[in-house]
Amino acid sequence: MDNEKVVLCGANAYEKKYYFNERFRGIPDSIKDELHIICVLFTEEVGGIFTMAFEADGNIVLETNAADDDYLYDEVSSGLMVSEVRRNRQEMFEALSLYYKVFILNEDITEQIAAGDA
């Protein structure tokens, strides 16, 4: 499981579907709603498939891809939009990363919090 990612949520423009991993049902509803909006708007704007996942260390990765025959998918726009989402939602992603470390990885983060307060 060292290099595996755990999908948090995603949207698929081809099937017009949204997915949320129920393993993370403890995340507040307001955050779940925001994740839903981000994913769906992303695929409506750019197309393809968009996912948010946790890496083994708890960092969030945003991924987008498209079917080989999707000639309308714009890789440049998708990359720019990923950067924009990451920049505009940085605090939320940091909080989700902390959530993952505490509730999924069972890490003791008291030292990290104390270091951040210094």
C-alpha angles and dihedrals in degrees: 000000000000096000099024122113125218112218114230098183144326148175133224119208092194096057096028090232137138124205129199120184107235089210084082098049089125090072110106115266092240090060091045089053091050091050090050092051093047093050097045095044090048093055092042090054101038105015126217124078124315124192138177115206141170119240118218091268093052098257116137120239124195115209134184132181141157141214115271091245095049101110093170093062110105113208093190093053091045091053092049091048092050088054091048093049091048092049096045095044100037095124092050091050091049090051092048090049089052090048090053093049093049103037103028105028092032091222121169102234099175091107091051091050092047091050090051091053093052 
